[in-house]
Amino acid sequence: MVPDFYKNTLGSSIVYCLVPLIKLDITNHDTYLKMLGFNLVCTFIASLFFWEVYDFDSWLWTLDSYIARAFGINCFINNVIHLTSYHSCFFSAAPIFLYSLGFLTKDKEDYKSTLLLHILFRYLLFCNSVLLLDNNKYDLIKTMTPLYITTCATIYNFDRIGYWKSVGYVVACVLTRCFLLLG
């Protein structure tokens, strides 16, 4: 099983999926993109609760997996409709590849690689969401990328030294929110 302290890095990094909804006005988008926005909120809630419990046998894991798959399908549909062929292929194939590779590294108990692959997987989905919801503009990605990397690195290093055992997962999410305020 993935070490328990990784849950803070993985759980708190999901807060970034809300950035496109907070920073962008999606009220004028078509129905497919509005559904993507709704799916982002559901993904955030399900993942946040799963990583708090961090039990792969729980109903929260099943819910998180189901909503994440729905999000993946939603992204694929929107990629085909709204992005160029190159972007559509890349943002449809790369996350699936990273997620699958993450399961292989988890089975081989290479947990650092699993953590890195899942962080990259989430980052690509964040970029994909921004491109879809911001009319293929890169400004928000350029602003948020250093914050995402800094947040994940900070929380991971606090995890390594055992800091989160005393303050917990909720504080990690609050810290992530503080980093977001910088953007």
GROMACS elastic network, one bead per residue, 0.5 to 0.9 nm:
[ bonds ]
;  ai    aj funct       b0    kb
    1     4     6  0.81995   500
    1   106     6  0.74937   500
    1   107     6  0.85489   500
    1   109     6  0.74903   500
    1   111     6  0.84105   500
    2     5     6  0.85129   500
    2     6     6  0.71632   500
    2     7     6  0.84925   500
    2   106     6  0.70030   500
    2   109     6  0.75636   500
    2   110     6  0.87138   500
    2   111     6  0.58446   500
    2   112     6  0.88711   500
    2   114     6  0.81573   500
    2   115     6  0.84534   500
    3     6     6  0.58133   500
    3     7     6  0.77993   500
    3   111     6  0.73417   500
    4     7     6  0.58002   500
    4     8     6  0.83634   500
    4    54     6  0.78346   500
    5     8     6  0.61719   500
    5     9     6  0.78910   500
    5   156     6  0.83418   500
    5   159     6  0.56529   500
    5   160     6  0.75656   500
    5   162     6  0.78581   500
    5   164     6  0.76668   500
    5   165     6  0.79996   500
    6     9     6  0.54227   500
    6    10     6  0.62623   500
    6    11     6  0.82716   500
    6   111     6  0.88966   500
    6   115     6  0.72419   500
    6   156     6  0.70887   500
    6   159     6  0.69727   500
    6   160     6  0.87354   500
    7    10     6  0.51261   500
    7    11     6  0.54347   500
    7    12     6  0.80127   500
    7    51     6  0.57587   500
    7    52     6  0.75498   500
    7    54     6  0.69936   500
    7   169     6  0.78172   500
    8    11     6  0.51064   500
    8    12     6  0.57218   500
    8    13     6  0.81838   500
    8    51     6  0.75350   500
    8    52     6  0.82788   500
    8   155     6  0.69098   500
    8   156     6  0.76253   500
    8   159     6  0.73198   500
    8   164     6  0.77270   500
    8   168     6  0.79285   500
    8   169     6  0.54809   500
    8   170     6  0.85429   500
    8   172     6  0.61583   500
    8   173     6  0.78375   500
    9    12     6  0.55185   500
    9    13     6  0.60479   500
    9    14     6  0.89699   500
    9   115     6  0.84028   500
    9   119     6  0.84637   500
    9   151     6  0.83537   500
    9   152     6  0.58160   500
    9   153     6  0.82271   500
    9   154     6  0.86937   500
    9   155     6  0.55820   500
    9   156     6  0.56205   500
    9   159     6  0.78104   500
    9   169     6  0.89400   500
    9   172     6  0.77241   500
    9   173     6  0.89536   500
   10    13     6  0.53889   500
   10    14     6  0.69268   500
   10    51     6  0.73900   500
   10   115     6  0.74761   500
   10   118     6  0.75913   500
   10   119     6  0.69724   500
   10   152     6  0.81088   500
   11    14     6  0.58058   500
   11    15     6  0.79819   500
   11    47     6  0.68228   500
   11    48     6  0.57762   500
   11    49     6  0.84706   500
   11    50     6  0.80214   500
   11    51     6  0.50206   500
   11    52     6  0.72382   500
   11   169     6  0.78069   500
   11   172     6  0.84088   500
   11   173     6  0.75624   500
   12    15     6  0.57820   500
   12    16     6  0.82401   500
   12    48     6  0.73824   500
   12    51     6  0.84265   500
   12   151     6  0.87381   500
   12   152     6  0.82348   500
   12   155     6  0.84173   500
   12   169     6  0.76637   500
   12   170     6  0.82889   500
   12   172     6  0.60107   500
   12   174     6  0.82603   500
   12   175     6  0.84557   500
   12   176     6  0.63136   500
   12   177     6  0.87701   500
   13    16     6  0.58857   500
   13    17     6  0.80872   500
   13   119     6  0.75987   500
   13   122     6  0.78896   500
   13   123     6  0.88810   500
   13   148     6  0.75431   500
   13   151     6  0.76067   500
   13   152     6  0.66365   500
   13   173     6  0.78318   500
   13   176     6  0.71725   500
   14    17     6  0.56201   500
   14    18     6  0.79450   500
   14    43     6  0.83427   500
   14    44     6  0.60333   500
   14    47     6  0.70040   500
   14    48     6  0.70070   500
   14   122     6  0.74831   500
   14   173     6  0.88105   500
   15    18     6  0.58690   500
   15    19     6  0.76037   500
   15    44     6  0.66625   500
   15    48     6  0.81191   500
   15   173     6  0.71851   500
   15   176     6  0.70120   500
   15   177     6  0.71876   500
   15   180     6  0.87706   500
   16    19     6  0.53220   500
   16    20     6  0.82475   500
   16    44     6  0.87497   500
   16   122     6  0.87322   500
   16   123     6  0.85054   500
   16   126     6  0.70794   500
   16   144     6  0.86133   500
   16   148     6  0.74527   500
   16   176     6  0.82041   500
   16   177     6  0.85223   500
   16   180     6  0.77985   500
   17    20     6  0.69025   500
   17    21     6  0.80961   500
   17    40     6  0.63892   500
   17    41     6  0.79524   500
   17    43     6  0.81816   500
   17    44     6  0.66922   500
   17   122     6  0.81686   500
   17   123     6  0.87816   500
   17   125     6  0.80402   500
   17   126     6  0.57328   500
   17   129     6  0.79810   500
   18    21     6  0.53161   500
   18    22     6  0.61931   500
   18    23     6  0.86009   500
   18    37     6  0.86978   500
   18    40     6  0.67560   500
   18    41     6  0.68368   500
   18    44     6  0.72524   500
   18   126     6  0.87803   500
   19    22     6  0.50598   500
   19    23     6  0.58372   500
   19    24     6  0.80494   500
   19   126     6  0.83374   500
   19   130     6  0.83155   500
   19   140     6  0.87591   500
   19   144     6  0.85719   500
   19   180     6  0.79785   500
   20    23     6  0.53290   500
   20    24     6  0.55217   500
   20    25     6  0.85428   500
   20    26     6  0.87883   500
   20    37     6  0.83188   500
   20   126     6  0.80641   500
   20   129     6  0.69194   500
   20   130     6  0.55907   500
   20   133     6  0.69008   500
   20   134     6  0.78674   500
   20   140     6  0.80860   500
   21    24     6  0.55630   500
   21    25     6  0.71825   500
   21    26     6  0.72227   500
   21    37     6  0.66798   500
   21    40     6  0.82636   500
   21    41     6  0.85504   500
   21   130     6  0.89205   500
   21   133     6  0.83292   500
   22    25     6  0.79365   500
   23   140     6  0.81976   500
   24   130     6  0.86911   500
   24   133     6  0.73466   500
   24   134     6  0.68619   500
   25    28     6  0.73713   500
   25    29     6  0.85772   500
   25   133     6  0.83976   500
   25   134     6  0.84752   500
   26    29     6  0.54056   500
   26    30     6  0.87492   500
   26    33     6  0.78383   500
   26    34     6  0.68788   500
   26    37     6  0.78710   500
   26   133     6  0.67099   500
   26   134     6  0.82943   500
   27    30     6  0.84632   500
   27    34     6  0.75659   500
   28    34     6  0.88042   500
   29    32     6  0.79648   500
   29    33     6  0.59508   500
   29    34     6  0.63147   500
   29   133     6  0.78270   500
   30    33     6  0.55805   500
   30    34     6  0.63404   500
   30    35     6  0.87628   500
   31    34     6  0.50183   500
   31    35     6  0.61095   500
   31    36     6  0.86027   500
   32    35     6  0.51139   500
   32    36     6  0.63427   500
   32    37     6  0.88466   500
   32    74     6  0.78981   500
   32    77     6  0.81503   500
   32    78     6  0.66638   500
   33    37     6  0.63005   500
   33    38     6  0.86818   500
   33    74     6  0.86569   500
   33    75     6  0.89776   500
   33    78     6  0.69117   500
   33   132     6  0.74256   500
   33   133     6  0.68235   500
   34    37     6  0.50016   500
   34    38     6  0.63163   500
   34    39     6  0.85441   500
   34   133     6  0.88477   500
   35    38     6  0.50113   500
   35    39     6  0.60144   500
   35    40     6  0.85445   500
   35    74     6  0.77869   500
   36    40     6  0.61467   500
   36    41     6  0.88164   500
   36    71     6  0.71417   500
   36    74     6  0.61523   500
   36    75     6  0.70660   500
   36    78     6  0.80552   500
   36   129     6  0.80423   500
   36   133     6  0.86416   500
   37    40     6  0.50487   500
   37    41     6  0.65967   500
   37    42     6  0.88691   500
   37   129     6  0.85108   500
   37   133     6  0.82177   500
   38    41     6  0.52602   500
   38    42     6  0.64192   500
   38    43     6  0.86775   500
   39    42     6  0.50086   500
   39    43     6  0.59892   500
   39    44     6  0.84863   500
   39    67     6  0.75583   500
   39    68     6  0.86157   500
   39    70     6  0.76449   500
   39    71     6  0.59039   500
   39    74     6  0.79305   500
   40    43     6  0.50317   500
   40    44     6  0.61067   500
   40    45     6  0.86954   500
   40    71     6  0.71787   500
   40   129     6  0.85939   500
   41    44     6  0.50971   500
   41    45     6  0.63008   500
   41    46     6  0.86882   500
   42    45     6  0.52018   500
   42    46     6  0.60858   500
   42    47     6  0.84102   500
   42    64     6  0.89055   500
   42    67     6  0.69568   500
   42    68     6  0.88208   500
   42    71     6  0.89175   500
   43    46     6  0.52906   500
   43    47     6  0.59039   500
   43    48     6  0.82447   500
   43    64     6  0.69539   500
   43    67     6  0.58632   500
   43    68     6  0.60781   500
   43    70     6  0.89910   500
   43    71     6  0.72836   500
   44    47     6  0.53670   500
   44    48     6  0.58911   500
   44    49     6  0.85920   500
   45    48     6  0.51984   500
   45    49     6  0.62707   500
   45    50     6  0.85994   500
   45    64     6  0.86137   500
   46    49     6  0.53807   500
   46    50     6  0.61166   500
   46    51     6  0.87032   500
   46    60     6  0.69528   500
   46    61     6  0.83371   500
   46    63     6  0.65463   500
   46    65     6  0.86784   500
   46    67     6  0.73728   500
   46    68     6  0.86614   500
   47    51     6  0.60629   500
   47    52     6  0.84790   500
   47    60     6  0.81693   500
   47    61     6  0.82336   500
   47    63     6  0.86053   500
   47    64     6  0.55076   500
   47    65     6  0.86319   500
   47    67     6  0.88674   500
   47    68     6  0.84634   500
   48    51     6  0.54798   500
   48    52     6  0.63550   500
   48    53     6  0.89851   500
   48    64     6  0.88936   500
   48   173     6  0.89091   500
   49    52     6  0.51404   500
   49    53     6  0.65099   500
   49    54     6  0.83730   500
   49    60     6  0.69595   500
   49    64     6  0.85095   500
   50    53     6  0.52923   500
   50    54     6  0.55356   500
   50    55     6  0.72864   500
   50    56     6  0.85360   500
   50    58     6  0.83365   500
   50    59     6  0.87357   500
   50    60     6  0.51509   500
   50    61     6  0.58084   500
   50    63     6  0.83956   500
   50    64     6  0.66638   500
   51    55     6  0.79671   500
   51    60     6  0.88459   500
   51    61     6  0.86679   500
   51   169     6  0.84911   500
   52    55     6  0.88195   500
   52   169     6  0.66614   500
   52   170     6  0.81600   500
   53    56     6  0.89563   500
   53    58     6  0.82976   500
   53    60     6  0.79649   500
   54    57     6  0.89811   500
   54    58     6  0.83122   500
   54    60     6  0.85925   500
   54    61     6  0.78967   500
   55    58     6  0.54501   500
   55    59     6  0.87357   500
   55    60     6  0.78819   500
   55    61     6  0.68517   500
   56    59     6  0.82926   500
   56    60     6  0.80528   500
   56    61     6  0.54273   500
   56    62     6  0.80081   500
   57    60     6  0.83126   500
   57    61     6  0.67802   500
   57    62     6  0.80629   500
   58    61     6  0.54782   500
   58    62     6  0.69170   500
   58    63     6  0.89090   500
   59    62     6  0.50160   500
   59    63     6  0.61158   500
   59    64     6  0.85057   500
   60    64     6  0.59154   500
   60    65     6  0.84093   500
   61    64     6  0.50472   500
   61    65     6  0.60192   500
   61    66     6  0.84906   500
   62    65     6  0.51685   500
   62    66     6  0.61095   500
   62    67     6  0.86334   500
   63    66     6  0.51313   500
   63    67     6  0.61322   500
   63    68     6  0.84116   500
   64    67     6  0.53051   500
   64    68     6  0.59434   500
   64    69     6  0.85356   500
   65    68     6  0.50817   500
   65    69     6  0.61254   500
   65    70     6  0.85970   500
   66    69     6  0.52247   500
   66    70     6  0.62669   500
   66    71     6  0.86553   500
   67    71     6  0.60991   500
   67    72     6  0.85964   500
   68    72     6  0.62077   500
   68    73     6  0.87127   500
   69    73     6  0.62517   500
   69    74     6  0.84747   500
   70    73     6  0.51308   500
   70    74     6  0.60314   500
   70    75     6  0.85516   500
   71    75     6  0.60470   500
   71    76     6  0.85267   500
   72    75     6  0.50916   500
   72    76     6  0.61801   500
   72    77     6  0.87304   500
   72    92     6  0.80560   500
   72    95     6  0.86877   500
   72    96     6  0.86942   500
   72   125     6  0.85182   500
   73    76     6  0.50185   500
   73    77     6  0.62568   500
   73    78     6  0.86296   500
   73    92     6  0.89950   500
   74    77     6  0.52606   500
   74    78     6  0.62280   500
   74    79     6  0.84766   500
   75    78     6  0.51258   500
   75    79     6  0.58473   500
   75    80     6  0.85764   500
   75    91     6  0.82952   500
   75    92     6  0.75653   500
   75   125     6  0.83328   500
   75   128     6  0.75963   500
   75   129     6  0.75205   500
   75   132     6  0.84768   500
   76    80     6  0.62890   500
   76    81     6  0.86914   500
   76    88     6  0.74045   500
   76    89     6  0.88914   500
   76    91     6  0.78487   500
   76    92     6  0.57350   500
   77    80     6  0.53341   500
   77    81     6  0.63458   500
   77    82     6  0.86282   500
   78    82     6  0.56949   500
   78    83     6  0.75689   500
   78    88     6  0.85964   500
   78   132     6  0.72104   500
   79    82     6  0.53752   500
   79    83     6  0.50641   500
   79    84     6  0.78338   500
   79    85     6  0.83897   500
   79    87     6  0.74337   500
   79    89     6  0.81376   500
   79    91     6  0.74857   500
   79    92     6  0.74727   500
   79   128     6  0.82206   500
   79   132     6  0.73210   500
   80    83     6  0.61145   500
   80    84     6  0.76918   500
   80    85     6  0.73415   500
   80    87     6  0.89902   500
   80    88     6  0.57687   500
   80    89     6  0.84402   500
   81    84     6  0.86459   500
   81    88     6  0.87512   500
   82    88     6  0.83441   500
   82   132     6  0.67852   500
   82   135     6  0.83743   500
   82   136     6  0.87042   500
   83    86     6  0.79908   500
   83    87     6  0.59350   500
   83    88     6  0.56232   500
   83   131     6  0.82054   500
   83   132     6  0.73203   500
   83   135     6  0.89156   500
   83   136     6  0.75391   500
   84    87     6  0.53132   500
   84    88     6  0.59207   500
   84    89     6  0.85471   500
   85    89     6  0.60625   500
   85    90     6  0.84938   500
   86    89     6  0.53091   500
   86    90     6  0.61168   500
   86    91     6  0.85426   500
   87    90     6  0.50895   500
   87    91     6  0.58613   500
   87    92     6  0.81782   500
   87   128     6  0.86935   500
   88    91     6  0.54346   500
   88    92     6  0.59338   500
   88    93     6  0.84551   500
   89    92     6  0.51854   500
   89    93     6  0.59308   500
   89    94     6  0.81945   500
   90    93     6  0.53750   500
   90    94     6  0.56505   500
   90    95     6  0.84284   500
   91    94     6  0.57211   500
   91    95     6  0.66163   500
   91    96     6  0.88805   500
   91   124     6  0.71780   500
   91   125     6  0.75932   500
   91   127     6  0.87467   500
   91   128     6  0.63248   500
   92    95     6  0.65191   500
   92    96     6  0.70467   500
   93    96     6  0.53946   500
   93    97     6  0.61718   500
   93    98     6  0.87600   500
   94    97     6  0.50503   500
   94    98     6  0.61453   500
   94    99     6  0.85434   500
   94   121     6  0.79323   500
   94   124     6  0.78850   500
   95    98     6  0.50857   500
   95    99     6  0.59733   500
   95   100     6  0.84458   500
   95   120     6  0.82776   500
   95   121     6  0.52454   500
   95   122     6  0.79769   500
   95   124     6  0.66105   500
   95   125     6  0.70802   500
   96    99     6  0.51458   500
   96   100     6  0.60475   500
   96   101     6  0.84573   500
   96   121     6  0.81546   500
   97   100     6  0.52177   500
   97   101     6  0.60323   500
   97   102     6  0.84646   500
   97   121     6  0.87467   500
   98   101     6  0.50590   500
   98   102     6  0.60031   500
   98   103     6  0.87620   500
   98   117     6  0.58169   500
   98   118     6  0.71420   500
   98   120     6  0.74928   500
   98   121     6  0.57844   500
   99   103     6  0.65323   500
   99   104     6  0.89364   500
   99   114     6  0.89109   500
   99   117     6  0.70525   500
   99   118     6  0.65947   500
   99   121     6  0.64213   500
  100   103     6  0.52147   500
  100   104     6  0.65518   500
  100   105     6  0.88869   500
  101   104     6  0.50475   500
  101   105     6  0.62838   500
  101   106     6  0.85570   500
  101   114     6  0.79332   500
  101   117     6  0.74421   500
  102   105     6  0.51625   500
  102   106     6  0.60637   500
  102   107     6  0.86097   500
  102   111     6  0.88385   500
  102   113     6  0.72781   500
  102   115     6  0.77657   500
  102   116     6  0.84748   500
  102   117     6  0.56593   500
  102   118     6  0.65296   500
  103   107     6  0.61726   500
  103   108     6  0.86501   500
  103   114     6  0.72544   500
  104   107     6  0.51338   500
  104   108     6  0.63230   500
  104   109     6  0.86117   500
  104   110     6  0.86960   500
  104   114     6  0.82554   500
  105   109     6  0.60772   500
  105   110     6  0.50722   500
  105   111     6  0.67513   500
  105   112     6  0.86803   500
  105   113     6  0.64128   500
  105   114     6  0.55373   500
  105   117     6  0.89656   500
  106   110     6  0.57640   500
  106   111     6  0.58552   500
  106   113     6  0.80934   500
  106   114     6  0.57310   500
  106   115     6  0.89179   500
  107   110     6  0.76391   500
  107   111     6  0.89848   500
  108   111     6  0.82618   500
  109   112     6  0.87445   500
  109   114     6  0.84019   500
  110   113     6  0.56618   500
  110   114     6  0.63780   500
  110   115     6  0.89154   500
  111   115     6  0.60413   500
  111   116     6  0.85207   500
  112   115     6  0.51120   500
  112   116     6  0.62257   500
  112   117     6  0.85865   500
  113   116     6  0.50675   500
  113   117     6  0.59982   500
  113   118     6  0.85055   500
  114   117     6  0.51816   500
  114   118     6  0.61474   500
  114   119     6  0.85990   500
  115   118     6  0.52463   500
  115   119     6  0.62032   500
  115   120     6  0.86674   500
  116   119     6  0.51303   500
  116   120     6  0.61993   500
  116   121     6  0.85005   500
  117   120     6  0.50786   500
  117   121     6  0.59608   500
  117   122     6  0.86144   500
  118   122     6  0.61495   500
  118   123     6  0.84630   500
  119   122     6  0.51998   500
  119   123     6  0.61227   500
  119   124     6  0.87174   500
  119   152     6  0.79389   500
  120   124     6  0.61642   500
  120   125     6  0.86137   500
  121   124     6  0.53354   500
  121   125     6  0.64131   500
  121   126     6  0.87059   500
  122   125     6  0.50716   500
  122   126     6  0.60931   500
  122   127     6  0.86476   500
  123   127     6  0.62134   500
  123   128     6  0.85380   500
  123   145     6  0.83234   500
  123   148     6  0.79900   500
  124   127     6  0.50150   500
  124   128     6  0.60221   500
  124   129     6  0.85186   500
  125   129     6  0.60603   500
  125   130     6  0.85540   500
  126   129     6  0.51447   500
  126   130     6  0.62361   500
  126   131     6  0.86995   500
  126   141     6  0.83729   500
  127   130     6  0.51111   500
  127   131     6  0.61600   500
  127   132     6  0.85877   500
  127   138     6  0.85025   500
  127   140     6  0.88148   500
  127   141     6  0.62776   500
  128   131     6  0.52200   500
  128   132     6  0.62020   500
  128   133     6  0.85895   500
  129   132     6  0.51653   500
  129   133     6  0.59911   500
  129   134     6  0.82217   500
  130   133     6  0.51620   500
  130   134     6  0.55522   500
  130   135     6  0.81667   500
  130   136     6  0.75982   500
  130   137     6  0.77767   500
  130   138     6  0.77853   500
  130   140     6  0.71632   500
  130   141     6  0.70625   500
  131   134     6  0.53028   500
  131   135     6  0.59565   500
  131   137     6  0.59312   500
  131   138     6  0.68867   500
  131   140     6  0.89779   500
  131   141     6  0.84273   500
  132   135     6  0.58525   500
  132   136     6  0.61572   500
  132   137     6  0.86969   500
  133   136     6  0.76773   500
  133   137     6  0.89131   500
  134   137     6  0.56608   500
  134   138     6  0.81041   500
  134   140     6  0.84287   500
  137   140     6  0.76066   500
  137   141     6  0.83186   500
  138   141     6  0.52045   500
  138   142     6  0.62080   500
  138   143     6  0.87530   500
  139   142     6  0.51880   500
  139   143     6  0.63251   500
  139   144     6  0.86956   500
  140   143     6  0.50600   500
  140   144     6  0.59765   500
  140   145     6  0.83544   500
  140   183     6  0.86875   500
  141   144     6  0.52104   500
  141   145     6  0.57458   500
  142   145     6  0.56825   500
  142   146     6  0.76444   500
  143   146     6  0.68283   500
  143   147     6  0.74527   500
  143   183     6  0.63330   500
  144   147     6  0.51124   500
  144   148     6  0.59956   500
  144   149     6  0.86337   500
  144   180     6  0.78771   500
  144   183     6  0.63635   500
  145   148     6  0.50917   500
  145   149     6  0.62366   500
  145   150     6  0.85301   500
  146   149     6  0.51963   500
  146   150     6  0.60033   500
  146   151     6  0.84586   500
  147   150     6  0.50220   500
  147   151     6  0.59007   500
  147   152     6  0.84987   500
  147   179     6  0.63615   500
  147   180     6  0.70614   500
  147   182     6  0.79528   500
  147   183     6  0.74000   500
  148   151     6  0.51580   500
  148   152     6  0.61566   500
  148   153     6  0.84878   500
  148   176     6  0.86129   500
  148   179     6  0.82181   500
  148   180     6  0.84288   500
  149   152     6  0.53103   500
  149   153     6  0.60153   500
  149   154     6  0.84384   500
  150   153     6  0.51548   500
  150   154     6  0.59051   500
  150   155     6  0.84812   500
  150   179     6  0.83076   500
  151   154     6  0.51985   500
  151   155     6  0.61117   500
  151   156     6  0.83766   500
  151   175     6  0.79742   500
  151   176     6  0.60941   500
  151   179     6  0.66684   500
  151   180     6  0.89120   500
  152   155     6  0.53500   500
  152   156     6  0.59133   500
  152   157     6  0.85041   500
  152   176     6  0.84800   500
  153   156     6  0.50932   500
  153   157     6  0.60567   500
  153   158     6  0.85470   500
  154   157     6  0.52352   500
  154   158     6  0.61774   500
  154   159     6  0.85046   500
  155   158     6  0.50375   500
  155   159     6  0.60230   500
  155   160     6  0.86072   500
  155   164     6  0.85087   500
  155   172     6  0.67640   500
  155   175     6  0.84328   500
  155   176     6  0.84808   500
  156   160     6  0.61962   500
  156   161     6  0.88746   500
  157   161     6  0.64818   500
  157   162     6  0.86709   500
  157   163     6  0.87815   500
  158   161     6  0.53748   500
  158   162     6  0.62898   500
  158   163     6  0.52372   500
  158   164     6  0.65710   500
  159   162     6  0.50731   500
  159   163     6  0.58921   500
  159   164     6  0.58090   500
  159   165     6  0.79981   500
  160   163     6  0.76878   500
  160   164     6  0.89426   500
  161   164     6  0.83889   500
  162   165     6  0.57216   500
  162   166     6  0.78146   500
  163   166     6  0.59982   500
  163   167     6  0.70008   500
  163   168     6  0.83056   500
  164   167     6  0.50224   500
  164   169     6  0.68519   500
  164   171     6  0.80705   500
  164   172     6  0.75745   500
  165   168     6  0.56426   500
  165   169     6  0.84884   500
  167   170     6  0.79650   500
  167   171     6  0.63422   500
  167   172     6  0.83168   500
  168   171     6  0.57774   500
  168   172     6  0.68115   500
  169   172     6  0.50465   500
  169   173     6  0.64860   500
  169   174     6  0.87689   500
  170   173     6  0.51204   500
  170   174     6  0.62573   500
  170   175     6  0.86358   500
  171   175     6  0.60496   500
  171   176     6  0.85054   500
  172   175     6  0.50677   500
  172   176     6  0.62483   500
  172   177     6  0.87138   500
  173   177     6  0.62760   500
  173   178     6  0.87011   500
  174   178     6  0.62837   500
  174   179     6  0.87767   500
  175   179     6  0.63903   500
  175   180     6  0.86987   500
  176   179     6  0.51187   500
  176   180     6  0.63379   500
  176   181     6  0.88482   500
  177   181     6  0.63954   500
  178   181     6  0.51464   500
  178   182     6  0.69433   500
  179   182     6  0.53788   500
  179   183     6  0.73047   500
  180   183     6  0.53476   500
